[in-house]
């Protein structure tokens, strides 16, 4: 994951992690088929 600055890279990583966790939680809850 690339970014213009260290902070931007960290923010993008956090967003990706959040998205993965949200997807995993949705699957576990049965929201996503």
BAVOMI-880361 format. One line per field, with one value per residue (C-alpha): residue number from 1; residue in three letters; x, y, z negated. Coordinates in steps of 0.001 Angstrom, whole numbers, plus 500000, padded with zeros to 6 digits. Example, Ala and Ser with C-alpha at 12.3 -4.5 7.8 and 13.67 -1.06 7.14 Angstrom:
% residues 2
nr: 1, 2;
rest: ALA, SER;
X: 512300, 513670;
Y: 495500, 498940;
Z: 492200, 492860;
This chain:
% residues 33
nr: 1, 2, 3, 4, 5, 6, 7, 8, 9, 10, 11, 12, 13, 14, 15, 16, 17, 18, 19, 20, 21, 22, 23, 24, 25, 26, 27, 28, 29, 30, 31, 32, 33;
rest: UNK, UNK, UNK, UNK, UNK, UNK, UNK, UNK, UNK, UNK, UNK, UNK, UNK, UNK, UNK, UNK, UNK, UNK, UNK, UNK, UNK, UNK, UNK, UNK, UNK, UNK, UNK, UNK, UNK, UNK, UNK, UNK, UNK;
X: 500000, 501625, 501074, 502499, 503454, 503974, 500660, 498812, 500197, 499163, 495682, 495258, 496416, 493922, 491119, 491995, 492158, 488805, 487245, 488573, 487360, 483934, 483648, 484745, 482246, 479470, 480212, 480214, 476912, 475434, 474897, 477011, 476065;
Y: 500000, 503234, 506800, 510291, 510323, 507965, 509090, 508512, 504976, 504251, 505611, 503472, 500376, 501151, 501518, 498206, 496507, 498025, 496849, 493319, 493187, 494534, 491951, 489147, 490256, 490481, 486936, 485653, 487417, 485922, 489283, 488371, 485150;
Z: 500000, 501122, 500020, 500212, 496542, 493625, 492114, 495386, 495666, 492082, 492694, 495821, 493934, 491162, 493710, 495350, 491952, 490982, 494234, 493772, 490176, 491143, 493915, 491602, 488959, 491554, 492725, 489145, 488445, 491611, 493318, 496342, 498161;
